Amino acid sequence: MTLVTARKRSAKPSPRAGGPGRPVDHGAWFLVLPALIPILVLSVGPLLYGIVLAFTDAQSGRTEPTQWIGTLNFQDLLHDTLFWESFRIGLVWAVGVTVPQFVLALGLALLLNEELRLRWLARALAIIPWAMPEVVVGIMWRLVYNPDAGILNETIRDLGLGDGRDWLSNLATALPAVIVVGIWAGMPQTTVALLAGLQNTPRELHEAAAMDGAGAWRRFRTVTWPALKPVALAITALNFIWNFNSFALVYVLTQGGPGGRTRLPMLFAYEEAFRYGQFGYAAAMGCVMVAVISVILAVHLVGRLRGGEDA
């Protein structure tokens, strides 16, 4: 009886050993606060304020107090064809940038992962667009697309392919032209993430597959891609969300024109808030976009969890 009792007592978790009875270390909160306070003040606080604002008739320049109007702004959004058209353009833009961006970045990462001469220089050059602010990128590409003296039209004229065109003001070419800029600007971060995933793949697996007679495509399909898939899914989801929320790049290039062909949802909400002064209505648009992004994140996380369970 004494031996059994001793074993039961020894099986109980000790507070010092990290069991349920361990006291909370309040000092750890002081280490978290410097990072937590900016998030609460600059992210969580404005988000909650925007949600509250979406249920009001807040406008700029009005002398009457703001009134609570419930879901009236969201009801108006359901019938706002311009907003849903911008939403469609935003999805086309996000998919049109994210998919080619990933394919090209994957090819570049595979190339930079090989033993090449001056590989360090190629890697440094590959991240230059990432180091440039979006405003600078937009101004630079406006010069490239300039209808009179832009390098693109000059090249077309030198090759005898025509007189060129005004790429950013043409209804047919404005959105494709902006998508090209988005692909170029976002490739470096995707390339770096994929290159890191490739370097974490053991070379022994490639050598074993090569000894078994597997070609380059088979080694990629059976060795490289399974190891790279978690990184690829994560960076693709983040890129889609980032691209869907784009503002500065498209604003500098076209300001949403011509004729609203490049008016992304963020641009539409910006115009409603700061050009027309409809703060409550713009906040409702922001809530809809947050809801869409939350759904995308939820689907992504569920897929990752299911993938982890299957693994």
Steps between C-alpha positions, in 0.01 A plus 500: 500500500784733580668431164176557304431826684852620430461424129169691485657799672798494264262492199334830597632795298723732691440875474873552445501236225255700287177322592151647527578639843795704376460872586470744212816694429368856487845631413471343155219742411740793536717340232202463265354848552749691276386290204137465609421868559578618141286216362208594723532874434581496128316188381235365736378841615444647149340173389244510781438871444444433128248226578307736727521777238345270240171508691480880504436778248835667566587760237758773468400861541160437659400704804238257629611221736566157353199269517486123546329358188549126551561296186385768254850543355529126436155496338612777266814303419292205381354719226818694420602363159813717492630345820440144383663584168805622691482179703508297179794705372675441832461124467623507139797710609582279800483174303670652194792614712527212748499204260761621245701646785523158666584315177775744401636520855513120520701481179735772622541332839585168334758679286657687792517175697741352247877530520546789258781747453430838661195353670542747784469788255190352339337458841580861591354631172188285542394680818544856367126549427424392856727773638327775302195682646177445310475869415844492338407184309180665376683814383768294328247289309302809403817611323530157336139519376526866393327524160748752355843422643451176693750220447223255412358704213849596382591131481179424307581777251862388460386146424251627243201354685295820494483840663425368848208609714403670822504187713364647823223706340368235262189317622627168362861514624485692830426203728744257328771767511446554873497123560844474336633760744345314793666175392840669466475680834391195701726231353799552733323415827345190342838399357674541835236291681513221241881507490508456877269200466720350230812536711332315784442198276771239573727448199530134594143446382581645158815291476311184594228573245761566231672170579163328454483645149252783566518789257484868585120522474446186706741621769313829515161326522596237759769673706505876455130582484389298808765678707417838346120470514446647852709806413326535164153490654591753768666752268223468241229573757692797638566635150133473405395693810773758448412547134127524568572782747733686264470876492818705455631331186175519303423848630832636375466326163138573406307637802233243412456609137433499219125480549541303822672208323768481771291621796576239763279475813756688710503783246121508495482521880768770503304713253177461696673602823740777400358631173128485578520503880281192553693356795227264620439358154873455438535327838228255394702421188802438719299260717394303192863473387611390848227233496618371161861488614397321821319234295808452282719465808256254658493285187879509485542404866246218474683366196832515683357323805345227288826462312683464831256235621532307174876517529 
